[in-house]
Amino acid sequence: MTDETKFVKEPEEDTQEYILQKNKKTKLGVTILVAFLVILVIGIIVSNVFFSN
């Protein structure tokens, strides 16, 4: 058996051995996660500017 886990599943591939799939749920989840991380980094930078003075 030569199953290997890949990172991203293309919609036309017929297998379950993937971490992420290219569908609406995954895209929405990644978008929310990236937005949260960007807001977190901006918050750290802003708090550093305010509290360093």
LINFEN-V680937 format. One record per helix or strand. SS is the DSSP state (H for helix, E for strand). FROM is the first residue (numbers start at 1). LEN is the number of residues. If there is no record, write none. Layout:
# LINFEN-V680937
ss=SS from=FROM len=LEN
ss=SS from=FROM len=LEN
This chain:
# LINFEN-V680937
ss=E from=6 len=4
ss=E from=18 len=4
ss=H from=24 len=28
